[in-house]
Amino acid sequence: MSRPIHSKYGYEPPEWVQVDAQLDKWCKDKKRRAKRKRRKQHAKDKKMPLS
């Protein structure tokens, strides 16, 4: 059995630490994409008609 590694969630096996890191990265990227989408939609809503 491998030795537990201290992570931000406590002591866990190395496999769990790797999965946690991937999940954290995925959540952060998803949040970033949602923010970018909201910003684009806001800019689109602010455009004035030319007539």
Distance bins in CASP14 RR format, pairs under 12 A and 6 or more apart:
PFRMAT RR
TARGET T0000
AUTHOR 0000-0000-0000
RMODE 2
METHOD distances of the structure
MODEL  1
1 13 0 0 0 0 1 0 0 0 0 0 0
1 14 0 0 0 0 0 1 0 0 0 0 0
1 15 0 0 0 0 0 1 0 0 0 0 0
2 11 0 0 0 0 0 1 0 0 0 0 0
2 12 0 0 0 0 0 1 0 0 0 0 0
2 13 1 0 1 0 0 0 0 0 0 0 0
2 14 1 0 1 0 0 0 0 0 0 0 0
2 15 0 0 0 0 1 0 0 0 0 0 0
2 16 0 0 0 0 0 1 0 0 0 0 0
2 17 0 0 0 0 0 1 0 0 0 0 0
2 18 0 0 0 0 0 1 0 0 0 0 0
3 11 0 0 0 0 1 0 0 0 0 0 0
3 12 0 0 0 0 0 1 0 0 0 0 0
3 13 0 0 0 0 1 0 0 0 0 0 0
3 14 0 0 0 0 1 0 0 0 0 0 0
3 17 0 0 0 0 0 1 0 0 0 0 0
4 10 0 0 0 0 1 0 0 0 0 0 0
4 11 1 1 0 0 0 0 0 0 0 0 0
4 12 1 0 1 0 0 0 0 0 0 0 0
4 13 1 0 1 0 0 0 0 0 0 0 0
4 14 0 0 0 0 1 0 0 0 0 0 0
4 15 0 0 0 0 0 1 0 0 0 0 0
4 16 0 0 0 0 1 0 0 0 0 0 0
4 17 0 0 0 0 1 0 0 0 0 0 0
5 11 1 0 0 1 0 0 0 0 0 0 0
5 12 1 0 0 1 0 0 0 0 0 0 0
5 13 1 0 0 1 0 0 0 0 0 0 0
5 14 1 0 1 0 0 0 0 0 0 0 0
5 15 0 0 0 0 1 0 0 0 0 0 0
5 16 0 0 0 0 1 0 0 0 0 0 0
5 17 1 0 1 0 0 0 0 0 0 0 0
5 18 0 0 0 0 1 0 0 0 0 0 0
5 20 0 0 0 0 0 1 0 0 0 0 0
5 21 0 0 0 0 0 1 0 0 0 0 0
6 12 0 0 0 0 1 0 0 0 0 0 0
6 13 0 0 0 0 0 1 0 0 0 0 0
6 14 0 0 0 0 0 1 0 0 0 0 0
6 16 0 0 0 0 0 1 0 0 0 0 0
6 17 0 0 0 0 1 0 0 0 0 0 0
7 13 0 0 0 0 0 1 0 0 0 0 0
7 14 0 0 0 0 1 0 0 0 0 0 0
7 15 0 0 0 0 0 1 0 0 0 0 0
7 16 1 0 0 1 0 0 0 0 0 0 0
7 17 1 0 1 0 0 0 0 0 0 0 0
7 18 0 0 0 0 1 0 0 0 0 0 0
7 19 0 0 0 0 0 1 0 0 0 0 0
7 20 1 0 0 1 0 0 0 0 0 0 0
7 21 0 0 0 0 1 0 0 0 0 0 0
7 23 0 0 0 0 0 1 0 0 0 0 0
7 24 0 0 0 0 0 1 0 0 0 0 0
8 16 0 0 0 0 0 1 0 0 0 0 0
8 17 0 0 0 0 1 0 0 0 0 0 0
8 20 1 0 0 1 0 0 0 0 0 0 0
8 21 0 0 0 0 1 0 0 0 0 0 0
8 24 0 0 0 0 1 0 0 0 0 0 0
9 16 0 0 0 0 1 0 0 0 0 0 0
9 17 0 0 0 0 1 0 0 0 0 0 0
9 19 0 0 0 0 0 1 0 0 0 0 0
9 20 1 0 0 1 0 0 0 0 0 0 0
9 21 0 0 0 0 0 1 0 0 0 0 0
9 23 0 0 0 0 0 1 0 0 0 0 0
9 24 0 0 0 0 0 1 0 0 0 0 0
10 16 0 0 0 0 1 0 0 0 0 0 0
10 17 0 0 0 0 1 0 0 0 0 0 0
10 20 0 0 0 0 1 0 0 0 0 0 0
11 17 0 0 0 0 1 0 0 0 0 0 0
12 18 0 0 0 0 1 0 0 0 0 0 0
12 19 0 0 0 0 1 0 0 0 0 0 0
12 20 1 0 0 1 0 0 0 0 0 0 0
12 21 0 0 0 0 0 1 0 0 0 0 0
13 19 0 0 0 0 1 0 0 0 0 0 0
13 20 0 0 0 0 0 1 0 0 0 0 0
14 20 0 0 0 0 0 1 0 0 0 0 0
14 21 0 0 0 0 0 1 0 0 0 0 0
15 21 0 0 0 0 0 1 0 0 0 0 0
15 22 0 0 0 0 0 1 0 0 0 0 0
16 22 0 0 0 0 0 1 0 0 0 0 0
16 23 0 0 0 0 0 1 0 0 0 0 0
17 23 0 0 0 0 0 1 0 0 0 0 0
17 24 0 0 0 0 0 1 0 0 0 0 0
18 24 0 0 0 0 0 1 0 0 0 0 0
18 25 0 0 0 0 0 1 0 0 0 0 0
19 25 0 0 0 0 0 1 0 0 0 0 0
19 26 0 0 0 0 0 1 0 0 0 0 0
20 26 0 0 0 0 0 1 0 0 0 0 0
20 27 0 0 0 0 0 1 0 0 0 0 0
21 27 0 0 0 0 0 1 0 0 0 0 0
21 28 0 0 0 0 0 1 0 0 0 0 0
22 28 0 0 0 0 0 1 0 0 0 0 0
22 29 0 0 0 0 0 1 0 0 0 0 0
23 29 0 0 0 0 0 1 0 0 0 0 0
23 30 0 0 0 0 0 1 0 0 0 0 0
24 30 0 0 0 0 0 1 0 0 0 0 0
24 31 0 0 0 0 0 1 0 0 0 0 0
25 31 0 0 0 0 0 1 0 0 0 0 0
25 32 0 0 0 0 0 1 0 0 0 0 0
26 32 0 0 0 0 0 1 0 0 0 0 0
26 33 0 0 0 0 0 1 0 0 0 0 0
27 33 0 0 0 0 0 1 0 0 0 0 0
27 34 0 0 0 0 0 1 0 0 0 0 0
28 34 0 0 0 0 0 1 0 0 0 0 0
28 35 0 0 0 0 0 1 0 0 0 0 0
29 35 0 0 0 0 0 1 0 0 0 0 0
29 36 0 0 0 0 0 1 0 0 0 0 0
30 36 0 0 0 0 0 1 0 0 0 0 0
30 37 0 0 0 0 0 1 0 0 0 0 0
31 37 0 0 0 0 0 1 0 0 0 0 0
31 38 0 0 0 0 0 1 0 0 0 0 0
32 38 0 0 0 0 0 1 0 0 0 0 0
32 39 0 0 0 0 0 1 0 0 0 0 0
33 39 0 0 0 0 0 1 0 0 0 0 0
33 40 0 0 0 0 0 1 0 0 0 0 0
34 40 0 0 0 0 0 1 0 0 0 0 0
34 41 0 0 0 0 0 1 0 0 0 0 0
35 41 0 0 0 0 0 1 0 0 0 0 0
35 42 0 0 0 0 0 1 0 0 0 0 0
36 42 0 0 0 0 0 1 0 0 0 0 0
36 43 0 0 0 0 0 1 0 0 0 0 0
37 43 0 0 0 0 0 1 0 0 0 0 0
37 44 0 0 0 0 0 1 0 0 0 0 0
38 44 0 0 0 0 0 1 0 0 0 0 0
38 45 0 0 0 0 0 1 0 0 0 0 0
39 45 0 0 0 0 0 1 0 0 0 0 0
39 46 0 0 0 0 0 1 0 0 0 0 0
40 46 0 0 0 0 0 1 0 0 0 0 0
40 47 0 0 0 0 0 1 0 0 0 0 0
41 47 0 0 0 0 0 1 0 0 0 0 0
END
